[in-house]
C-alpha cells in the first residue's frame, strides 16, 4: 500500500508559521512523553520525508538535534548544494509532485511524510495526500503562513479520530475520500 501523509501543527486560525515565518509559537506546548510518542509512532510508519527548501531551513535551525531518522528529500529549484553537515541526511530534488511520488515509490519509498506549507499545498492540488494528521495549538496568530491555499477543485476528507494529546494540543486525523 502506498500513502502520502501529512503530520503538522497549526494555530487555531490555521497558520503553520507566524508573519515572520517563525514557528517559535509552538514553544507554548510543553513537550511530554505522550507528544514525543505520537511523533515517534508516526515516523515509524513512514519511509521518508518530503519537504520544501523553506521548511528545511526552518528545521535545520531548530536548537534540538535533527528530528528525522529517515531519509529527507528537499524539493527546490534554487538550492544548488546540500549544506555542510546534512550530506548524509538529505537529498535535493526538483520534480513536480506526481513525478516525485512515482520516482520515490520506484526507489522503494512507499509511505511518504509530506511536510511544509507549499509542499503540502502542491500535493493537495495534485490530489496526492491520503491522510492528514493535524495538531491544533490553541493560539491565534492573526496572520502568517497558512496551511491551506486556493485549490482548483475541492477535496473531501473524513475524520478518523480526534483526541486531546496535551493541554495545549489536539490532534485530528483526516483520510481522503476516494
Wavefront OBJ file of the C-alpha trace (Angstrom):
o trace
v 0.000 0.000 0.000
v 1.259 3.456 -0.908
v 0.382 6.535 1.127
v 1.292 10.195 1.273
v 0.722 11.597 4.729
v 0.875 14.986 6.413
v 1.820 15.483 10.076
v 1.788 19.140 11.029
v 0.829 21.639 13.725
v -1.379 24.662 13.072
v -2.545 27.614 15.097
v -6.223 27.889 15.946
v -6.591 30.276 12.995
v -4.891 27.889 10.552
v -1.299 29.135 10.342
v 1.800 26.940 10.341
v 4.200 29.867 10.817
v 3.788 33.420 12.036
v 4.184 36.572 9.915
v 7.988 36.318 10.312
v 7.964 32.695 9.084
v 8.797 31.579 12.632
v 7.423 28.566 14.466
v 8.576 29.765 17.908
v 4.900 29.959 18.926
v 4.981 26.145 19.093
v 7.100 26.514 22.232
v 3.924 27.174 24.254
v 3.354 23.419 24.098
v 5.355 21.691 26.818
v 6.807 18.610 25.136
v 5.983 15.489 27.085
v 6.333 11.762 26.569
v 2.870 11.469 25.010
v 3.677 14.091 22.348
v 7.069 12.526 21.646
v 5.453 9.093 21.311
v 2.857 10.418 18.845
v 5.600 11.756 16.563
v 7.800 8.681 17.043
v 4.921 6.353 16.135
v 4.218 8.432 13.046
v 7.887 8.394 11.993
v 7.950 4.608 12.397
v 5.056 4.366 9.914
v 6.729 6.279 7.079
v 9.654 5.534 4.756
v 10.946 9.036 4.030
v 10.231 12.750 4.428
v 9.486 15.162 1.568
v 9.757 18.886 2.292
v 10.473 22.147 0.558
v 13.548 24.328 0.949
v 11.824 26.780 3.307
v 10.732 24.024 5.692
v 14.225 22.532 5.590
v 15.694 25.924 6.531
v 13.306 26.207 9.487
v 14.002 22.655 10.699
v 17.788 22.900 10.407
v 17.694 25.978 12.647
v 15.901 24.171 15.476
v 18.033 24.055 18.622
v 17.423 20.344 19.026
v 19.135 17.578 17.112
v 17.956 16.655 13.611
v 14.395 15.348 14.220
v 14.267 12.758 11.445
v 15.619 9.226 11.470
v 14.561 8.684 7.848
v 15.872 9.937 4.514
v 14.708 13.511 3.790
v 14.113 14.712 0.235
v 14.215 18.501 -0.068
v 12.375 19.972 -3.047
v 13.989 23.044 -4.539
v 14.626 24.622 -7.904
v 17.075 27.150 -6.434
v 19.134 25.226 -3.866
v 22.344 24.234 -5.645
v 24.074 22.205 -2.959
v 23.431 20.441 0.311
v 24.537 22.477 3.344
v 27.579 21.176 5.189
v 26.641 18.645 7.849
v 23.499 17.481 6.035
v 25.104 15.440 3.249
v 24.055 12.140 4.847
v 20.617 13.417 5.884
v 19.043 14.986 2.798
v 18.869 14.670 -0.951
v 17.909 17.572 -3.221
v 15.231 17.017 -5.862
v 13.397 19.249 -8.320
v 10.258 17.460 -9.558
v 6.537 18.009 -9.802
v 4.526 16.091 -7.157
v 3.248 13.216 -9.328
v 6.646 12.579 -10.906
v 8.255 12.764 -7.455
v 5.830 10.249 -5.924
v 6.431 7.813 -8.788
v 10.204 8.317 -8.524
v 10.239 7.686 -4.764
v 7.824 4.738 -4.964
v 10.091 3.157 -7.603
v 13.037 3.589 -5.212
v 11.110 1.641 -2.548
v 9.743 4.595 -0.558
v 6.044 3.729 -0.283
v 4.844 5.773 2.704
v 5.810 9.416 2.341
v 5.690 12.125 5.017
v 4.806 15.334 3.181
v 5.894 18.361 5.224
v 5.804 22.132 4.806
v 3.134 24.540 3.653
v 3.901 24.948 -0.036
v 4.764 21.270 -0.477
v 1.529 20.161 1.208
v -0.452 22.660 -0.879
v 1.108 21.361 -4.118
v 0.429 17.732 -3.193
v -3.177 18.603 -2.315
v -3.616 20.350 -5.659
v -2.457 17.172 -7.423
v -4.769 15.104 -5.162
v -1.802 13.199 -3.736
v -2.494 13.454 0.012
v -4.081 10.343 1.528
v -4.048 11.297 5.202
v -3.511 14.422 7.272
v -2.659 14.391 10.965
v -3.200 17.971 12.067
v -2.318 19.066 15.577
v -4.054 22.279 16.599
v -2.422 24.597 19.106
v -4.958 26.987 20.751
v -3.225 30.233 19.846
v -4.480 32.911 17.438
v -1.582 34.293 15.381
v -3.690 36.754 13.400
v -1.540 36.409 10.304
v 1.219 34.244 8.954
v 1.765 31.333 6.618
v -1.482 29.368 6.163
v -1.548 25.591 5.926
v -4.035 25.655 3.066
v -4.299 27.797 -0.058
v -6.571 28.037 -3.076
v -7.411 24.792 -4.842
v -8.800 24.355 -8.334
v -11.111 21.633 -7.007
v -12.473 20.864 -3.530
v -11.076 17.853 -1.648
v -13.207 15.812 0.756
v -11.653 14.168 3.806
v -13.353 12.190 6.552
v -12.452 12.496 10.223
v -10.936 9.272 11.536
v -10.093 10.418 15.057
v -9.763 13.495 17.243
v -8.046 13.472 20.598
v -6.600 15.741 23.229
v -2.915 14.868 23.401
v -1.976 17.553 25.931
v -3.423 20.712 27.484
v -2.267 22.829 24.521
v -2.552 20.228 21.793
v -5.382 18.443 19.997
v -4.857 16.098 17.104
v -7.258 15.198 14.306
v -6.663 12.516 11.710
v -8.284 13.035 8.302
v -8.419 10.459 5.488
v -9.008 11.385 1.860
v -12.344 10.242 0.448
v -11.524 8.403 -2.792
l 1 2 3 4 5 6 7 8 9 10 11 12 13 14 15 16 17 18 19 20 21 22 23 24 25 26 27 28 29 30 31 32 33 34 35 36 37 38 39 40 41 42 43 44 45 46 47 48 49 50 51 52 53 54 55 56 57 58 59 60 61 62 63 64 65 66 67 68 69 70 71 72 73 74 75 76 77 78 79 80 81 82 83 84 85 86 87 88 89 90 91 92 93 94 95 96 97 98 99 100 101 102 103 104 105 106 107 108 109 110 111 112 113 114 115 116 117 118 119 120 121 122 123 124 125 126 127 128 129 130 131 132 133 134 135 136 137 138 139 140 141 142 143 144 145 146 147 148 149 150 151 152 153 154 155 156 157 158 159 160 161 162 163 164 165 166 167 168 169 170 171 172 173 174 175 176 177 178
